[in-house]
């Protein structure tokens, strides 16, 4: 195949030692293999190889890919063929799960995932009148009662990419019996007025009586977020904040520092947690750290399957690293972990 008919992207890597940005060109081949070339010297940095964490669906401007512990950000397409491909995949939409749909949010996200739509962002927000004004211009919310409902409590926004027109129609059919979902045919940036999503939609986290839950990258990639979220809400836990987060290595190391020397495969775990986005949840309630930890089950999946077969890790985990989710272990760390993920990272 001609080089101009191959997918190619310009990437940047922040070198932690020099503090400089280093440029690379990534070639993505039809057999799902990748090759990295230094942008400045054109020397091969990584020979053609299959990287399990690099998938075609994750390749778009602004996304990050992890290659052997290096987290590289895609800054722009490297040829016209790639530019046209990205333009074809640019169509986005946002599903608004209204306050009335809170108890069904897991099920709603599950239906969206099952339709084949590619989830790009999930966040719990308190909508403002400016957001509703934008919705009205898109004819997504015109009913006064519905608008009052949207301002009364938190909503969950799910941004998706439309890989094919049929996927959107399929999602609408699956959700047509639910009056708790609005659809805007645009991305979240339309509601941000030039600000970042974190600035436009401040966190809804409340830093007391809380625990942190991270739905790990494999679950997000395999489109099982809705199923786990549904189980958490159905069990009676209050989810007070939600956001999709892609950790940098230093951020993950700071968050999981207490497991250093405790978890045998600590560095492998860090690399995995940074490989692609996680979904962060703040869960609140009395004695919630202990209760939610028991609900998640033992860290070791085999132990969980034996001792707590109904726990989340027993149902969704595969191994110690791929154990589906992280939850706060120590009661005194619940607020600290939530503050780090929902406040410090957002700033």
Secondary structure, 3 states (H helix, E strand, C coil): CCHHHCEEEEEEEECCCCCCEEEEEEEECCCCEEEEEECCCCCEEEEEEECCCCCHHHCCCCCEEEECCEEEEEEEECCHHHHHHHHHCCCEEEEEECHHHHHHHHHHHHHHHHCCCEEEEEEEECCCHHHHHHHHHCCCCCCHHHHHHHHHCCEEEEEEECCCHHHHHHHHHHHCCCCCEEEECCCHHHHCCCCCHHHHCCCCCCCCCEEEEEECHHHHHCCCHHHHHHHHHHCCCEEEEEEEECCCHHHHHHHCHHHCCCCCCHHHHHHHHCCCCEEEEEEECCCHHHHHHHHHCCCCHHHHHHHCCCCHHHHHCCCCCCCCEEECCCHHHHHHHHHHHHHHCCC
